[in-house]
Amino acid sequence: MLRAGVPCVPGWHPSSTEDPNTQNPEFLILEADKIGYPVLIKAVSGGGGKGMKIVENREEFVGQLESAKRERSEEHTSELQS
């Protein structure tokens, strides 16, 4: 879309690279640094806003990432038990 001149919000998605370390927190922090804060972390398979976290600065990135992963994990666990 960017190549077509469509205005887009800066972001990053795991599908944009073949690097096996894309879920490594250090890698993700560097990507967030490139985009600029605040950033939104969204669990890829989270539904209905589950796993969405606003990160205001670098210092809170890892904590918000872990929280998003926990919510996603809890959501999938409860779906399996229903």
N, CA and C atoms as an extended XYZ file, in Angstrom:
246
Properties=species:S:1:pos:R:3:atomname:S:1:resname:S:1:resid:I:1 pbc="F F F"
N         0.827       -1.185        0.000 N   MET     1
C         0.000        0.000        0.000 CA  MET     1
C         0.873        1.250        0.000 C   MET     1
N         1.985        1.192        0.746 N   LEU     2
C         2.880        2.338        0.764 CA  LEU     2
C         3.406        2.643       -0.631 C   LEU     2
N         3.748        1.585       -1.377 N   ARG     3
C         4.256        1.787       -2.739 CA  ARG     3
C         3.224        2.444       -3.634 C   ARG     3
N         1.947        2.229       -3.313 N   ALA     4
C         0.878        2.832       -4.102 CA  ALA     4
C         0.562        4.254       -3.647 C   ALA     4
N         1.251        4.712       -2.589 N   GLY     5
C         1.025        6.071       -2.110 CA  GLY     5
C        -0.123        6.214       -1.128 C   GLY     5
N        -0.618        5.090       -0.616 N   VAL     6
C        -1.706        5.121        0.353 CA  VAL     6
C        -1.134        5.471        1.728 C   VAL     6
N        -1.675        6.488        2.414 N   PRO     7
C        -1.160        6.817        3.747 CA  PRO     7
C        -1.395        5.655        4.712 C   PRO     7
N        -0.368        5.284        5.450 N   CYS     8
C        -0.456        4.164        6.390 CA  CYS     8
C         0.151        4.556        7.727 C   CYS     8
N        -0.365        3.960        8.777 N   VAL     9
C         0.194        4.132       10.113 CA  VAL     9
C         1.442        3.263       10.184 C   VAL     9
N         2.557        3.791       10.717 N   PRO    10
C         3.763        2.966       10.823 CA  PRO    10
C         3.499        1.740       11.692 C   PRO    10
N         4.113        0.631       11.328 N   GLY    11
C         3.910       -0.572       12.122 CA  GLY    11
C         4.837       -1.685       11.688 C   GLY    11
N         4.683       -2.822       12.330 N   TRP    12
C         5.470       -4.000       12.029 CA  TRP    12
C         4.592       -5.217       12.266 C   TRP    12
N         4.738       -6.233       11.437 N   HIS    13
C         3.978       -7.473       11.557 CA  HIS    13
C         4.943       -8.630       11.330 C   HIS    13
N         4.786       -9.731       12.053 N   PRO    14
C         5.711      -10.860       11.896 CA  PRO    14
C         5.831      -11.352       10.457 C   PRO    14
N         4.790      -11.183        9.656 N   SER    15
C         4.841      -11.669        8.278 CA  SER    15
C         5.753      -10.817        7.394 C   SER    15
N         6.233       -9.689        7.924 N   SER    16
C         7.064       -8.798        7.115 CA  SER    16
C         8.534       -9.229        7.058 C   SER    16
N         8.868      -10.340        7.694 N   THR    17
C        10.252      -10.812        7.696 CA  THR    17
C        10.301      -12.328        7.830 C   THR    17
N        11.377      -12.899        7.393 N   GLU    18
C        11.588      -14.346        7.554 CA  GLU    18
C        12.512      -14.642        8.723 C   GLU    18
N        12.903      -13.622        9.465 N   ASP    19
C        13.807      -13.769       10.604 CA  ASP    19
C        13.145      -14.634       11.676 C   ASP    19
N        13.790      -15.727       12.113 N   PRO    20
C        13.191      -16.602       13.128 CA  PRO    20
C        13.132      -15.963       14.517 C   PRO    20
N        13.800      -14.836       14.717 N   ASN    21
C        13.828      -14.188       16.035 CA  ASN    21
C        12.786      -13.091       16.183 C   ASN    21
N        11.759      -13.094       15.363 N   THR    22
C        10.809      -11.984       15.366 CA  THR    22
C         9.997      -11.864       16.653 C   THR    22
N         9.938      -12.890       17.453 N   GLN    23
C         9.191      -12.795       18.710 CA  GLN    23
C        10.112      -12.555       19.903 C   GLN    23
N        11.382      -12.353       19.631 N   ASN    24
C        12.364      -12.042       20.653 CA  ASN    24
C        12.101      -10.622       21.161 C   ASN    24
N        11.911      -10.428       22.471 N   PRO    25
C        11.610       -9.096       22.994 CA  PRO    25
C        12.615       -8.023       22.589 C   PRO    25
N        13.898       -8.358       22.534 N   GLU    26
C        14.905       -7.360       22.144 CA  GLU    26
C        14.684       -6.897       20.709 C   GLU    26
N        14.352       -7.829       19.812 N   PHE    27
C        14.059       -7.489       18.421 CA  PHE    27
C        12.832       -6.583       18.351 C   PHE    27
N        11.792       -6.956       19.094 N   LEU    28
C        10.553       -6.175       19.069 CA  LEU    28
C        10.748       -4.769       19.635 C   LEU    28
N        11.573       -4.631       20.662 N   ILE    29
C        11.868       -3.308       21.217 CA  ILE    29
C        12.565       -2.444       20.169 C   ILE    29
N        13.498       -3.025       19.446 N   LEU    30
C        14.185       -2.256       18.395 CA  LEU    30
C        13.206       -1.802       17.316 C   LEU    30
N        12.251       -2.649       16.961 N   GLU    31
C        11.238       -2.261       15.979 CA  GLU    31
C        10.368       -1.130       16.529 C   GLU    31
N         9.997       -1.221       17.804 N   ALA    32
C         9.199       -0.162       18.428 CA  ALA    32
C         9.991        1.139       18.475 C   ALA    32
N        11.283        1.049       18.754 N   ASP    33
C        12.133        2.238       18.757 CA  ASP    33
C        12.126        2.907       17.382 C   ASP    33
N        12.165        2.106       16.318 N   LYS    34
C        12.141        2.650       14.954 CA  LYS    34
C        10.824        3.358       14.657 C   LYS    34
N         9.709        2.761       15.106 N   ILE    35
C         8.380        3.324       14.855 CA  ILE    35
C         8.182        4.599       15.658 C   ILE    35
N         8.596        4.553       16.933 N   GLY    36
C         8.380        5.668       17.849 CA  GLY    36
C         7.209        5.369       18.774 C   GLY    36
N         7.294        5.874       19.975 N   TYR    37
C         6.273        5.610       20.998 CA  TYR    37
C         5.247        6.727       21.014 C   TYR    37
N         4.027        6.411       21.380 N   PRO    38
C         3.506        5.126       21.849 CA  PRO    38
C         3.317        4.152       20.687 C   PRO    38
N         3.347        2.861       21.027 N   VAL    39
C         3.045        1.796       20.075 CA  VAL    39
C         1.942        0.926       20.660 C   VAL    39
N         1.287        0.189       19.790 N   LEU    40
C         0.247       -0.740       20.206 CA  LEU    40
C         0.740       -2.147       19.937 C   LEU    40
N         0.717       -2.982       20.962 N   ILE    41
C         1.044       -4.400       20.806 CA  ILE    41
C        -0.282       -5.132       20.664 C   ILE    41
N        -0.370       -5.962       19.634 N   LYS    42
C        -1.596       -6.733       19.405 CA  LYS    42
C        -1.208       -8.180       19.164 C   LYS    42
N        -1.743       -9.075       19.986 N   ALA    43
C        -1.529      -10.506       19.763 CA  ALA    43
C        -2.149      -10.864       18.415 C   ALA    43
N        -1.407      -11.534       17.557 N   VAL    44
C        -1.861      -11.815       16.206 CA  VAL    44
C        -3.182      -12.570       16.204 C   VAL    44
N        -3.338      -13.541       17.081 N   SER    45
C        -4.566      -14.334       17.064 CA  SER    45
C        -5.542      -13.942       18.169 C   SER    45
N        -5.297      -12.844       18.845 N   GLY    46
C        -6.251      -12.383       19.863 CA  GLY    46
C        -7.492      -11.827       19.194 C   GLY    46
N        -8.636      -12.102       19.734 N   GLY    47
C        -9.873      -11.622       19.126 CA  GLY    47
C       -10.579      -10.614       20.016 C   GLY    47
N       -11.338       -9.742       19.422 N   GLY    48
C       -12.156       -8.794       20.178 CA  GLY    48
C       -11.353       -7.833       21.042 C   GLY    48
N       -10.146       -7.513       20.635 N   GLY    49
C        -9.322       -6.593       21.409 CA  GLY    49
C        -8.502       -7.258       22.493 C   GLY    49
N        -8.634       -8.559       22.650 N   LYS    50
C        -7.826       -9.271       23.645 CA  LYS    50
C        -6.355       -9.200       23.247 C   LYS    50
N        -5.523       -8.951       24.209 N   GLY    51
C        -4.094       -8.901       23.955 CA  GLY    51
C        -3.600       -7.594       23.373 C   GLY    51
N        -4.444       -6.553       23.350 N   MET    52
C        -4.007       -5.249       22.850 CA  MET    52
C        -3.466       -4.429       24.013 C   MET    52
N        -2.249       -3.919       23.835 N   LYS    53
C        -1.602       -3.140       24.893 CA  LYS    53
C        -0.966       -1.893       24.304 C   LYS    53
N        -1.202       -0.764       24.944 N   ILE    54
C        -0.541        0.480       24.565 CA  ILE    54
C         0.752        0.579       25.357 C   ILE    54
N         1.846        0.828       24.641 N   VAL    55
C         3.157        0.975       25.268 CA  VAL    55
C         3.577        2.430       25.084 C   VAL    55
N         3.664        3.141       26.182 N   GLU    56
C         3.982        4.570       26.131 CA  GLU    56
C         5.469        4.854       25.978 C   GLU    56
N         6.321        3.925       26.438 N   ASN    57
C         7.763        4.157       26.358 CA  ASN    57
C         8.509        2.829       26.407 C   ASN    57
N         9.783        2.883       26.096 N   ARG    58
C        10.638        1.691       26.015 CA  ARG    58
C        10.661        0.906       27.322 C   ARG    58
N        10.662        1.609       28.438 N   GLU    59
C        10.790        0.956       29.744 CA  GLU    59
C         9.629        0.019       30.055 C   GLU    59
N         8.450        0.288       29.522 N   GLU    60
C         7.306       -0.582       29.838 CA  GLU    60
C         7.026       -1.610       28.743 C   GLU    60
N         7.859       -1.666       27.707 N   PHE    61
C         7.593       -2.557       26.582 CA  PHE    61
C         7.506       -4.024       26.992 C   PHE    61
N         8.522       -4.527       27.669 N   VAL    62
C         8.563       -5.961       28.006 CA  VAL    62
C         7.373       -6.352       28.889 C   VAL    62
N         7.039       -5.534       29.875 N   GLY    63
C         5.908       -5.832       30.743 CA  GLY    63
C         4.593       -5.892       29.975 C   GLY    63
N         4.392       -4.957       29.050 N   GLN    64
C         3.159       -4.953       28.251 CA  GLN    64
C         3.142       -6.118       27.265 C   GLN    64
N         4.301       -6.476       26.714 N   LEU    65
C         4.387       -7.626       25.821 CA  LEU    65
C         4.005       -8.902       26.568 C   LEU    65
N         4.551       -9.076       27.756 N   GLU    66
C         4.232      -10.262       28.554 CA  GLU    66
C         2.752      -10.295       28.918 C   GLU    66
N         2.179       -9.143       29.239 N   SER    67
C         0.761       -9.065       29.567 CA  SER    67
C        -0.100       -9.452       28.365 C   SER    67
N         0.260       -8.979       27.180 N   ALA    68
C        -0.487       -9.326       25.966 CA  ALA    68
C        -0.421      -10.825       25.699 C   ALA    68
N         0.752      -11.411       25.889 N   LYS    69
C         0.909      -12.857       25.681 CA  LYS    69
C         0.091      -13.651       26.682 C   LYS    69
N         0.059      -13.183       27.951 N   ARG    70
C        -0.739      -13.874       28.983 CA  ARG    70
C        -2.219      -13.830       28.625 C   ARG    70
N        -2.707      -12.657       28.218 N   GLU    71
C        -4.130      -12.543       27.858 CA  GLU    71
C        -4.471      -13.460       26.706 C   GLU    71
N        -3.608      -13.510       25.698 N   ARG    72
C        -3.848      -14.378       24.559 CA  ARG    72
C        -3.881      -15.827       25.001 C   ARG    72
N        -2.925      -16.215       25.854 N   SER    73
C        -2.852      -17.582       26.347 CA  SER    73
C        -4.096      -17.935       27.164 C   SER    73
N        -4.516      -17.036       28.034 N   GLU    74
C        -5.706      -17.268       28.858 CA  GLU    74
C        -6.957      -17.387       27.996 C   GLU    74
N        -7.059      -16.568       26.953 N   GLU    75
C        -8.211      -16.614       26.053 CA  GLU    75
C        -8.288      -17.955       25.346 C   GLU    75
N        -7.159      -18.442       24.841 N   HIS    76
C        -7.158      -19.723       24.142 CA  HIS    76
C        -7.449      -20.875       25.100 C   HIS    76
N        -6.963      -20.800       26.330 N   THR    77
C        -7.235      -21.837       27.325 CA  THR    77
C        -8.725      -21.894       27.628 C   THR    77
N        -9.364      -20.713       27.827 N   SER    78
C       -10.790      -20.710       28.167 CA  SER    78
C       -11.637      -21.173       26.981 C   SER    78
N       -11.215      -20.899       25.734 N   GLU    79
C       -11.955      -21.375       24.573 CA  GLU    79
C       -11.915      -22.898       24.499 C   GLU    79
N       -10.761      -23.480       24.834 N   LEU    80
C       -10.623      -24.933       24.781 CA  LEU    80
C       -11.454      -25.610       25.861 C   LEU    80
N       -11.663      -24.937       26.993 N   GLN    81
C       -12.407      -25.527       28.102 CA  GLN    81
C       -13.904      -25.349       27.956 C   GLN    81
N       -14.347      -24.462       27.101 N   SER    82
C       -15.794      -24.203       26.941 CA  SER    82
C       -16.510      -25.343       26.287 C   SER    82
